[in-house]
Amino acid sequence: MPLKFLPKVSLDSAMYKVVLLLALAVPLSTAAASIAVGAGTLFIIVWSVRHRKLPPFDSNILEVLAVYLVLQIFIAMTSWEPVNSFREVFGELHRFFPLIFAMTFIKKREQLCGVLIATLLAILINDAAGLWQYFVQGEPRAFGFNHTPTFYGSFMLMQLPIAIYIAQLEILSPLWRRLAVFAAGLSLICLVLSMTRGAWLAFVIVVLLFVVLEKKYRLLTAKICAGLAIIFLIFAIGSAQIQERLTTMTSTKFQSNTERVLMWKAAAEIFCDYPIYGVGQKMYFNAYNKYYIPPEARERPGVIGDGHTHPHNNFLQRASEGGLIGLAAFIGLYAYFFWKFFTQYKREKIPFGAGMTAILILAGLQLEGLTDTNMNQVPIMREFWLLAGTLLAAENILKANH
């Protein structure tokens, strides 16, 4: 019998509001975003109990995520500390929820516009916070509503493409499109002010990737980038900190660089000792700081800081904590979504459609992830999967309106 004591819930309406809240909250408040994820999960459970079935999620994506999570569970079972590793697996599970929410419950053009406008407002607020911190409060590096300037750089690599996408989306009014152009400019400035060298390099390579894929726009892109480069150099001349960040990119004497190299070598050693299933999720901290830290490392517990929890490289983290199984699962998951975005881009046949935007966002994050571990951070992953779900949903919505 149906559970009559449960309140009647219009699932589509309720979940659209959840996605709206996520779009506004994820860049600004982890707590508010968690409330939205929890509320969305509750709505789906109530609806499923009442109707005795699940909503019609994309079965192919669910299968890919299921395979990935099963492999993560196996790694956790073999972990040095299974309880901590299983806690991390559960934490990663709910980071996928924004993807499922957005893909399933953004169904109409008005809903897509609403989510993109909420995303744009969050971008503007996050940018304003970074500018205030740097120019008014005198912070050496802007970080906005994110925990660190490095994570802020990751957000800028997502904000820039989605702002450009919004700016050329014809279903939005000219006011919102002009505001998106303004937001893209602010995000580029905030990317510089984050002083995140890995994000700077990632941005340059992402631009090159766009040029490779879009041959027609090579000259225009070159002109825009030349102008931006001149502006950046002028700004750098007056900023000793930017000059310092630039000169240390390849310095073998800069402590941040040398410590990263030591962590990379240690991660490789862990992988060699535990090649199949690694030491377990969240176990890099114990493995590195207790057993594999080189004598020459200065950043160690009790000396400088509390020890490193990750090797500042997405792939080396997965290899050391998950072995070949974890590394294959990580590469396979994002290769699948890169293929999905690329085929969407080919179908759309426009220079900056939803598929291209998703490609550039994913590429930017993974490229920055070569020098920092960013694909395990809750706010970053929630934002990525939310944008991915929104952009995947956009194709069918826009196609239906032509």
Residue pairs with C-beta under 8 A, 6 or more apart in sequence:
2 50
3 49
3 50
6 46
6 49
6 50
7 46
9 43
9 46
9 47
9 50
11 43
11 44
11 47
11 55
11 105
12 105
12 107
14 43
15 40
15 43
15 44
15 101
15 104
15 105
16 105
16 106
16 111
16 114
18 36
18 37
18 39
18 40
18 43
18 101
18 105
19 40
19 98
19 101
19 102
19 105
19 106
19 111
19 115
19 386
19 390
20 114
20 115
20 118
21 32
21 33
21 35
21 36
21 39
22 33
22 36
22 37
22 40
22 98
22 101
22 102
22 382
22 386
23 115
23 116
23 118
23 119
23 122
23 386
23 390
24 118
24 119
24 121
24 122
25 32
25 33
25 35
25 36
25 122
26 33
26 98
26 122
26 379
26 382
26 383
26 386
27 122
27 123
27 125
27 126
27 144
27 145
27 146
27 155
27 159
27 379
27 383
28 122
28 125
28 126
28 145
29 145
30 378
30 379
33 379
33 382
37 94
37 97
37 98
37 382
40 97
40 101
41 94
41 97
44 54
44 55
47 55
48 54
48 55
55 104
56 104
57 100
57 103
57 104
58 100
58 103
58 104
61 99
61 100
61 103
62 100
64 333
64 336
65 96
65 333
67 329
67 332
68 329
68 332
68 333
69 89
69 92
69 93
71 322
71 325
71 326
71 328
71 329
72 89
72 92
72 281
72 322
72 326
72 329
73 86
73 89
74 277
74 325
75 85
75 277
75 278
75 280
75 281
75 321
75 322
75 323
75 325
75 326
76 82
76 85
76 86
76 88
76 89
76 280
76 281
78 277
78 280
79 85
79 86
79 279
79 280
79 281
79 283
80 279
80 280
80 283
80 286
80 287
81 280
81 282
81 283
81 286
82 280
84 280
84 281
84 282
84 283
85 280
85 281
85 282
85 283
87 282
88 281
88 282
89 281
91 378
92 376
92 381
95 378
95 381
95 382
95 385
96 385
97 385
98 382
98 385
98 386
98 389
99 385
99 386
99 388
99 389
100 389
101 386
101 389
102 115
102 385
102 386
102 388
102 389
102 390
102 392
102 393
103 389
103 392
103 393
105 111
106 112
106 115
106 389
106 390
106 393
106 394
106 397
107 393
107 397
108 397
109 171
109 397
109 398
109 400
109 401
111 397
112 171
112 390
112 393
112 394
112 397
112 398
113 171
113 172
115 390
116 162
116 166
116 169
116 172
116 390
117 172
117 176
119 162
119 166
119 387
119 390
120 163
120 166
120 176
120 179
120 180
120 183
123 159
123 162
123 163
123 183
123 186
123 187
124 179
124 182
124 183
124 186
125 145
126 144
126 145
126 146
126 155
126 159
126 190
127 144
127 159
127 183
127 186
127 187
127 189
127 190
128 186
129 142
129 144
129 145
130 142
130 143
130 144
130 152
130 190
130 193
130 194
131 142
131 186
131 189
131 190
131 193
133 139
133 142
133 143
133 144
134 141
134 142
134 193
140 195
140 241
141 149
141 193
141 194
141 195
141 196
142 149
142 152
142 190
142 193
142 194
142 195
143 149
143 151
143 152
143 194
144 152
144 155
144 190
146 152
146 154
146 155
146 379
147 377
147 379
149 194
149 195
149 196
150 194
150 196
150 198
150 199
150 372
150 374
151 374
151 377
151 379
151 380
152 190
152 194
152 196
153 191
153 194
153 196
153 198
153 199
153 200
153 368
154 196
154 199
154 364
154 365
154 368
154 374
154 377
154 380
155 379
155 380
155 383
156 187
156 188
156 190
156 191
156 194
156 199
157 191
157 199
157 202
157 203
157 206
157 361
157 364
157 365
157 368
158 361
158 364
158 365
158 383
158 384
158 387
159 183
159 184
159 187
160 184
160 187
160 188
160 191
160 203
161 206
161 357
161 360
161 361
161 364
162 357
162 361
162 387
163 180
163 181
163 183
163 184
163 187
164 180
164 184
164 352
164 357
165 352
165 353
165 354
165 357
165 391
166 172
166 176
166 177
166 180
166 183
167 177
167 178
167 180
167 181
167 184
168 177
168 352
169 177
171 398
171 401
172 180
188 228
191 199
191 200
191 203
192 200
192 232
192 235
192 242
195 241
195 242
195 245
196 368
196 372
197 245
197 246
197 248
197 249
197 371
198 367
198 368
198 370
198 371
198 372
199 364
199 368
200 245
201 249
201 367
201 368
201 371
202 363
202 364
202 365
202 367
202 368
203 364
205 363
205 367
206 360
206 363
206 364
206 367
207 221
207 225
209 359
209 360
209 363
210 217
210 221
210 356
210 360
211 217
211 218
211 221
211 222
213 345
213 356
213 359
214 221
214 351
214 356
216 351
217 351
235 242
236 242
236 243
236 246
237 243
248 254
248 256
248 257
250 257
251 257
252 258
255 298
255 299
259 297
259 298
259 299
259 308
260 311
260 312
260 313
260 371
262 293
262 294
262 296
262 297
263 288
263 308
263 311
263 312
263 313
263 316
264 311
264 312
264 313
264 316
265 294
266 287
266 288
266 292
266 293
266 294
266 311
266 320
267 284
267 288
267 311
267 313
267 316
267 317
267 319
267 320
268 316
268 319
268 320
269 292
270 278
270 279
270 284
270 287
270 288
270 292
270 319
270 320
271 278
271 316
271 319
271 320
271 323
274 320
274 323
275 323
275 324
276 323
276 324
276 325
277 322
277 323
277 324
277 325
277 326
278 318
278 319
278 320
278 321
278 322
278 323
278 325
278 326
279 286
279 287
279 320
279 321
280 321
280 322
281 321
281 322
282 309
282 321
283 321
284 308
284 309
284 310
284 311
284 317
284 320
284 321
285 307
285 308
285 309
285 310
287 320
288 307
288 308
288 311
289 300
289 301
289 307
289 308
293 300
298 304
299 305
299 307
299 308
300 307
301 307
310 317
310 373
310 376
311 317
311 320
311 373
312 371
312 372
312 373
313 369
313 370
313 371
313 372
313 373
314 330
314 366
314 369
314 370
314 373
314 374
314 375
314 376
315 327
315 330
315 331
315 369
315 370
317 373
317 376
318 326
318 327
318 329
318 330
319 326
319 327
322 329
322 330
330 375
334 362
334 366
337 358
337 362
337 388
338 359
338 362
338 363
340 392
341 355
341 358
341 359
341 362
341 388
341 391
342 355
342 359
343 355
344 353
344 354
344 355
344 358
344 391
344 392
344 395
345 353
345 355
345 356
345 358
345 359
346 355
347 355
347 395
348 354
348 355
348 356
348 395
350 356
353 395
354 391
354 392
354 394
354 395
354 398
355 391
355 395
357 391
358 387
358 388
358 391
358 392
361 384
361 387
361 388
362 384
362 388
365 374
365 375
365 380
365 384
366 375
368 374
369 375
374 380
375 381
